[in-house]
Amino acid sequence: MLKIVVAPDSFKGSLSSMEVAESMSKGVLSVFPGAEVIQLPIADGGEGTVESLVWAKKGVILTSEVIGPMGEKVKAEWGMMGDGETGVIEVAAASGLPLVPREERNPLVATSYGTGQLIMEAIERGVNKLIVGLGGSATNDGGAGMAQALGVTFFDKGGRVIPEGKVQLNEIRGIDASTIDSRLGEIEILVASDVTNPLCGPNGASYVYGPQKGADQEMIPILDTMLHRYGELAKQATGRKVADFPGAGAAGGLGSALLFFTEAKFRKGIELVMETIEFESHLKDADLVLTGEGNTDYQSAFGKAPAGIAEAAKKFDIPVLCISGGLGEGSERIVKEGIDGLMSIVPSPMTLESCMEKAAELLENATSRTMTLLKIGMHFKIREKID
């Protein structure tokens, strides 16, 4: 029996990783109805991480009402794995860009407080391990909002305590880290992130990611200056020099707050997810691995889901095909990372909007075409043996 592992990332803005896996599986079974198809939706620490891990570990999706990036109330999903002791959250769920209309984005005021609320909710539920997926944040507050929700106390220039949920970088003149909830020291915190930017400077959070969060050229140096001052105050409060740590600038500097105020350990996103779902254990006796993502380009070779999948599959000498929403500039680089074949789901010229709207159908059809070619190749292999 043919065994195929289907392990795609999400098609962001269009299909979740679970929906992608389902469409791919339908395409496989349309050509090989007797095949054993193992669905393993994947994420790299960003959007879809909660869904992927909860699905694989037979957990549950929970919803909590928290403060969103612009101070509004939002309902944010997070997960509890099947062991009842491991929680998983995404920064994007509480403090993400999709929560803020493009014209309203303003990193000068956006807060990560809601992410801290999710962490505290997980602690209240009794987790002893927490996975935090960084990525897609609308904030540039250095994680100060999150830290305040965790119990860190911030003071303004008058020495007054800044009220809960109201901390802004430009107001902070003092930090007391001793007031943080002591339960944070009793749990293991693993951070899934592929971002290696420091907190400040030309490669820091403000300069690299500020523009996508609404910062113009005049605002960027202001944001960077505020993060630098905040980093100095946090260093004084904790004795930790982490501003230049790779990943400190992740999620608008939220990575630095986890490093300053908790014992969090950073991991490469795709590696952490694959390790958690025990991905390699599912590769035993597999004949083929199918993966994919919304757009495969030169960035895909640098730690994105398909590259991580390929690296694992090659340990078992299993071929990997990548079926993506689109193939961008430099997509061929991922072939060097172990991908054996690339295919776009787009069969003819069409608008991006149309492609996204019909993504499930296009993906199923593209997978079916790919499997048909595979079947023809198998026929030739048989003929070769006969001859």
QUIQUI-V444073 format. One record per backbone hydrogen bond with DSSP energy under -1.0 kcal/mol. CO is the residue of the C=O (numbers start at 1). NH is the residue of the N-H. If there is no record, write none. Layout:
{{CO;NH} {CO;NH}}
This chain:
{{2;36} {3;287} {3;288} {4;38} {5;290} {6;40} {8;42} {10;294} {11;14} {11;15} {15;11} {16;20} {17;21} {18;22} {19;23} {20;24} {21;25} {22;26} {23;27} {24;28} {25;29} {26;30} {28;31} {28;32} {32;35} {36;4} {38;6} {46;49} {48;52} {49;53} {50;54} {51;55} {52;56} {53;57} {54;59} {57;82} {60;80} {62;78} {64;76} {66;74} {68;71} {69;111} {72;68} {74;66} {76;64} {78;62} {79;88} {80;60} {81;84} {85;128} {85;129} {86;81} {87;131} {88;79} {89;133} {90;93} {91;95} {92;96} {95;138} {96;99} {97;100} {101;104} {102;105} {106;109} {106;110} {112;116} {113;117} {114;118} {115;119} {116;120} {117;121} {118;122} {119;123} {120;124} {121;125} {122;127} {123;126} {128;188} {129;87} {130;190} {131;89} {132;192} {133;91} {136;97} {141;144} {143;147} {144;148} {145;149} {146;150} {147;152} {148;151} {150;181} {153;176} {154;162} {155;173} {155;174} {156;159} {160;156} {163;166} {168;171} {174;155} {176;153} {177;180} {181;184} {182;185} {183;186} {188;130} {189;265} {190;132} {191;267} {192;134} {197;247} {197;249} {199;205} {201;204} {204;208} {205;209} {206;210} {210;213} {210;215} {211;214} {216;220} {219;223} {220;224} {221;225} {222;226} {223;227} {224;228} {225;229} {226;230} {227;231} {228;232} {229;233} {230;234} {231;235} {232;236} {233;237} {234;238} {235;239} {242;245} {243;199} {245;248} {247;250} {248;256} {250;255} {251;254} {252;142} {253;257} {254;258} {255;259} {256;260} {257;261} {258;262} {265;191} {267;193} {268;272} {269;273} {270;274} {271;275} {272;276} {273;277} {274;279} {279;282} {280;283} {283;286} {288;5} {289;321} {290;7} {291;323} {292;9} {293;325} {296;328} {297;300} {299;302} {304;308} {305;309} {306;310} {307;311} {308;312} {309;313} {310;314} {313;316} {313;318} {319;289} {320;340} {320;341} {321;291} {322;343} {324;345} {326;296} {328;331} {329;298} {330;333} {331;334} {332;335} {333;336} {334;337} {334;339} {335;338} {341;322} {343;324} {351;355} {352;356} {353;357} {354;358} {358;362} {359;363} {360;364} {361;365} {362;366} {363;367} {364;368} {365;369} {366;370} {367;371} {368;372} {369;373} {370;374} {371;375} {372;376} {373;377} {374;378} {375;379} {376;380} {377;381} {378;382} {379;383} {380;384} {381;385} {382;386} {383;387}}
